[in-house]
Amino acid sequence: MQDALVIYKGKPALARGAGDKLLLELPSGERLRVRPKDVLLLHPGPALLQLSPPQGEVETAWALLEGQTVSLRELAELVYGQYTPEAAYAAYQLTQNDPRFVLEGSGARARTQAELEAILRDKRHKEEREQAFLQGVQRLRQKAPAPEDAPLLAELQALALGKRKESPVLRALGHPETPESAHRLLLDLGVFRYENPHPQRLGLRLFPPELAIPPLPPEQRTDLTAQLAYAIDDPGSQDPDDAIFVEPVASGYRLLVHVADVAALVTPGSPLDQEAMRRGANLYLPEGTIPMLPFALTEALGLGLKEVSPALTFELWLSKEGELLQQSVYPSLVRVQRITYQEALEVAALQALQAVAEVLQARRVAQGALDIALPEVKIRVEGEAVHILPLPPYPSRVWVREAMLLAGYAAAQLALQADLPFPFATQEAPSFQVEASGLAGMWAQRKGLKRTQLKSTPAPHHGLGLPFYAQVTSPLRRYLDLVAHQQLRAWLRGQKPLSQAELLERVGAAEAMADLVREAERKSRDHWILVHLLQKGYEGSGTLVERRGLQGLFFMNELGLVTQVALEQNLPLNTVAQLRFRGAELPRLEHHFSLLTTEVG
């Protein structure tokens, strides 16, 4: 083969040689060796790469060949009356560019009239769609969408909600193909108003599970209904899964922490268990709560929702100095009264709980625990109305927290003594010493906290000042609390618990989902705070908690929000300033405030 004309990757080339490899010369002058099967032979040569297509009778040839397949040589001879390199290449181009012909293998087929009409019809429809698309894009550019632009708007919404990764509409408009860009355009067009896209964008389920709830199995339960326990929570709480009873005894205190006995109905590997693992935790949004378990299960097991509730009780005996002397866990029947943190302050039966909490907190702080109490708010959305409600720092919050932490410590100790695979919560010590005091000091302490890690082997939780710890008091709300209950129940019944490998599999799956849940909750919270600011504006106080060069971070108690503001002077930490809201970029969750006046605290 000497200067034969071939097609290589859709382009003409000259081929020389024979055997296993051909030497190709490309129009660019590049030379390379390829296998004969990688090229399509058009003409044996000799040929040149300067190819001028001849004039021919294309219409006549198609009419004669309709429905037939011929070689490229035959097509060249019929159309152009000759078989030269130019004619052979022109015949090949007919199969690439003329709808009447198509390349099939090394031959050319003349399409039928019906095929041609269908192709031309599809081409016309495509051109009409492209024209309609361009007209729609132009209307969007002018912020005047028409009813026929609904598919374009649906595309933008799908990207804004994380249901697709690209957008021809944004590409045509010259905008970045990002969820934030789609969100901004939908706001500009008036399609979106205050919609919160973040949970959907993260792929979370926004509907409660609908699974059948099995009946409570018969088993021996300790009857504790003679002792009234209290489920203490914020107003409006819908998932009461812990309650407390405490009494002074000669050695110190007897503390009972009752926890909803979810593992009695949700067994490892069951459909309910698998669904809870897929969700990881309850999703708490300002718009409402999406539970990880069916509402019917909470109605059946929530403490205080019925006159008598089944529970898993942690019985804890303490010295007057807060040392855990003895602990046990067992299924029980309890009588629970639901009250708020404010109401708990007036319950005489809870005075002993206050005393217990004080000694437990002092003991943990002595062991290195961090005492961080940044102001908190609760955000609730009703329609388009956003309510931001400061959470009063009632002492009863500390009472409940200390009882729950002690139950987690006792559960971890029981699992360790029983050599039971368990989801231990651990936390490394902070990497730096905090010198600031006040709100700035607590902000720095929180920033210095290492991430809590869930492990199958015990290790200290430095933030809590505990040698080991596990979360066990929220099995209705957190999947790994439920797993801990499943392990304890298997141990109590003498059954085989989950293995170390099975436990680690659940920890990994649940933590991955719980991370998404926390991100969705954080972004949703910020979203609705910004909506509130856009609706109402804001002028109020903020405390300087961190300096970053010429910028300062201010914590606004009333909003539960931290904002970065330019500083005109080097203000000391904990300076209280008057701030004014200047604007927000809702899609990017950005907010802007300006400094009005300052007062050194």
Secondary structure, DSSP 8 states (H G I E B T S, - for coil): --SEEEEETTEEEEEE--TT-EEEE-TTS-EEEE-GGGSEEEE-S---S--------HHHHHHHHTT-EEEHHHHHHHHHSS--HHHHHHHHHHHHH-TTEEEETTEEEE--HHHHHHHHHHHHHHHHHHHHHHHHHHHHHTT---GGGHHHHHHHHHHHTTS-S--HHHHHHT---SHHHHHHHHHHHTS-SS---HHHHTT---S--------------EEEEEEEEEEEE-TT-----EEEEEEEETTEEEEEEEEE-GGGT--TTSHHHHHHHHH-B-EEETTEEE-SS-HHHHHHHSTTSSSSEEEEEEEEEEETT--EEEEEEEEEEEEEEEEEHHHHTT-GGGHHHHHHHHHHHHHHHHTT--------EEEEEETTEEEEEE----HHHHHHHHHHHHHHHHHHHHHHHTT----EEEB---SS-----HHHHHHHHHHH----EEESS---BTTTTBSS----S-TTTBHHHHHHHHHHHHHHHT-----HHHHHHHHHHHHHHHHHHHHHHHHHHHHHHHHHHHHH--EEEEEEEEEETTEEEEEETTTTEEEEEE-SS---TT-EEEEEEEEEEGGGTEEEEEEEEEE--
